Amino acid sequence: MDCANHTSSDMFILLGLSEVPHLQVICFLLFLVMYILTVLGNVLLLLVVRINSNLQTPMYFLLRNLSVIDFGFSSSVVPEILVNTLSKDRSISLVGCAVQMFAYVALGQTECILLAVMAYDRFAAICKPLHYNTIMNKTLCVYLVAGSWSFCCITSTMHVVLIFVKPFFHSIHINHFFCEIPLLLQISCRDTRLNQALVYVTAVIIVVCSFFLIIISYLNIVSTILKIRSSRGRQKTFSTCSSHLMVVAIYFGTIMFIYLRPSSTHSPESDRIFSMLYTAVTPMLNPFIYSVRNKEVKGTVKRICVALKT
Ligand SMILES: *[C@@H]1O[C@H](CO)[C@@H](O)[C@H](O)[C@H]1NC(C)=O
């Protein structure tokens, strides 16, 4: 680490996806297709939930917010990757880097809490069906969602302020395709203990708490489902939470894969591939997971298609 003869710079160079030219083209096309699908899928889901009057329930209110988050999360990273992969100039300004970090940290964390709120919603619907409307009322939903947005914006601001106020880095090269916190901490010349602590504290508060809330909700859901006598009833009840369960599994699966692997298996290359998973693939899959098995959503999509054709 060479912090002594360092001249401050107002930009970084992202090393991008791959140094090999033909891989760059493939990566570019892959990201482009995934981004287009993300935008189309999430916008279509927003539209469907908005126009179908049968979908004005708390679950779909939360789902709409999830779509907004997925769209924003992906947009905070992928367009920048697309531009950087094509152009020779891979620089990003310090301000651009800070804005990107704020956006994806805030959105990624909000998604995590929102998934927990959605699990709680499924718990209320399946385990307390008679009181569902009083438990998950509109006001509570709005408060829960607005609360998680605010909380995550505050913690995200703290991350960004700690890194970018009086920035002092020993390198302008970031070995990644976007501004990730750990990579900026690696090249920081300042004492990063406070940053590390904040990363751990927010991870515990947000990720671990959400994860446990989800686990507890699903334990209750499973025990309720097992008590249902008929297997058709069981299947029907389970189908109301299977999409959410799948989205949760993908989200937490990738997080755990990234952060809980033994450090000997970490390499910049594999880290980049897994980051690609959670920045580009997860937001793309969510709307499709929720649409494929849902007759209301599929029917509305068909109606929109018919209306567009005529
Ligand atoms: C998401 O939640 C916020 C806060 O509750 C609400 O104001 C907003 O309208 C919601 N967005 C959508 C698209 O439902």
The ligand as an ORCA input file, in Angstrom:
! r2SCAN-3c Opt
* xyz 0 1
  C     -44.118      2.109     -2.322
  O     -44.283      2.467     -0.974
  C     -44.333      3.853     -0.704
  C     -44.342      4.060      0.783
  O     -45.313      3.332      1.439
  C     -45.565      4.434     -1.391
  O     -45.656      5.809     -1.129
  C     -45.433      4.174     -2.878
  O     -46.599      4.618     -3.545
  C     -45.240      2.689     -3.163
  N     -44.949      2.519     -4.575
  C     -45.706      1.773     -5.371
  C     -45.324      1.743     -6.797
  O     -46.651      1.152     -4.956
*
